[in-house]
Amino acid sequence: MKVRLATPKEAEECWNIRNQSIRHGCQSSYSAAVIAAWTPEAMPENYRVVITNNPFFVIDGQNSRPVATGYLDLSAGSVEAIFTSPDYIGKGFAGLILEMIKDEARKRGFKQLTLSSTPNAQSFYEKHGFILLRENLYSSSLAQADLRCMDMSIEL
């Protein structure tokens, strides 16, 4: 299990991991219609820009293809897009990526990180030191809905 930086050419694979993870993990938090709208097959082109402009980490599976993702949003000082393919959930990959994001943030001088978690992932982030600030609604243009989320932070 080695964490590495993603390349822009892997954007579609990373998008697919995102979609699989949301479809699998968020069933208890959002309706099927919201999840379907939130996970379109066609990747928005700005997703590749995100990979290019931020430290975007992946872990490869047995086939040397990414199976877990996550990145540090440099402009917002936030943890974003920690997703794991359903077949790899529970193997510690998301935790490894989160620790890499924290390390990267420290190296870049961040004193705090924030994130907006789906309700089903709140306990994962709490196990990694994040504290719930408030429950909020995130207006998602992809999902065409206001998504219930948990605003969280951690002091580095």
N, C-alpha and C positions, 0 to 999 in steps of 0.2 A: 504494500500500500504506500505509494509515493504520491505526494501532492505536487502538482506542477501547474504552471501557467497555461491557460488555454490559448489557442491560436485563433485568429479570425476565421480561418477556413473550417474550424470545428463548430461554428455558430449554430448550424442546423442540428447537429448532434446534441448540443447543449440545450437548444430549444425543445427538442424531443424529450430529453430527460425532465425538463421543467414540466412539460405537459403530462407526461406519465405520472410524475410525482403528485401533481395537483389532482389529477383524475383519481388516483389511488388514495391519497391521504386526506383530501378535503371533503370527502363524501359526507362526513358527519357535521361539517361546518356550513356548507353551502348547497343550494339546490342543484339538481342535475342540469337544469337549463343554464344556470349561472356558470357552472363548471365548463359546460360545453362552449359557451360564448367566450370564456376566459382562456380557453386552450385551443385556439385555432391551429390548424395544421400549417398554414402559411406563416412563416416567421416574419415579424416586422423587421425591416432593414436596420432600424436603429439598434436592434439587439447586437448586431455585429459591431457597431460603433462602441457599444458598452464594453464588449470584450477587448476592443482595441485600446480604449481610453482608461481602463481601470484594471487593477490587479484581479484577474478573473481566474480562479483556481478550479482544477478538476482532479479527480482521481480516476485512473483507468482500471477497468475490470480485467478479467482473464484474457479477453480478446484484444487487449491494448487499445480499447476505445473508452472514452469517458463514460462513467456510470454515476458520478456525483459531481456537483458544481456549487459554486458560491463566489461572491465577489465583494470587494470593498468599494463602495461608491465614494470616490474621492471628493466629489463636489459636495455631498451631503454628510460625509462622515458616518455612513451607515452600512450595516451588513445587509446584503441583498442576495436574493436568488439561491439560497441554500436548498438544493434539491438532490434527491437520490432516486435512482431507478428502483422501482418496487422490488425487483429481485435482489437488491443489495441493501435493503433497509435492515437496520439492526446490526450492521457490521462495524459501526464506528466511523464510517466515512464522513458523514456530516459533521461530527465532532472534530475530526482532524482538519477539515476545511475551515471550520469556525476558528480553531486555534491558529491556523495560518493567517486568517483575516485579522485576528487580534494582534498577532506578531507584526504583520505588515503595517497595521495602524500605528502601533507603538513606534516602529522604525520611522514612520513619517511624521511623528510628533503629535498624533492625536492623543488626547487625554480621556476621551469618552467616545463610545460608539452608541448609536441608536439603531433601532429596527422597528418594523411593523410586522408582527407575526400573525399568521392565521391562527384561529383559536386552537386547532389541533396540534400546533407546534409550540404553543406557549410553554409547556412543561419542559420540552427539550432545551429551550433557551434559558429557562430558570435553572436547570441543572448545570448550565455553563456560566452561571453568574449574572445573568441579566435580571433586572428588576422591572416589574410591571409598573408603568407610569399611569396608564389609563386605557380604557377600552375606547375605540374610535371607529369611525366609518371612513373607509378609503374609497374614493370615487374612481372606479376602474372603467376606462373607456373601452377596453377589450371585453370585459364582462358585461358592460352596459348596465352596471349595478353598483350600489354602494356595498362594499364588502366589509363585514365586521372584522376588525383586527385589533391586535393588542400592541400598543406603543410601549416599547421597552428600551432600557439603556443599561450600560455597564461603564463603570469607571475603570480606566486602564491604569 
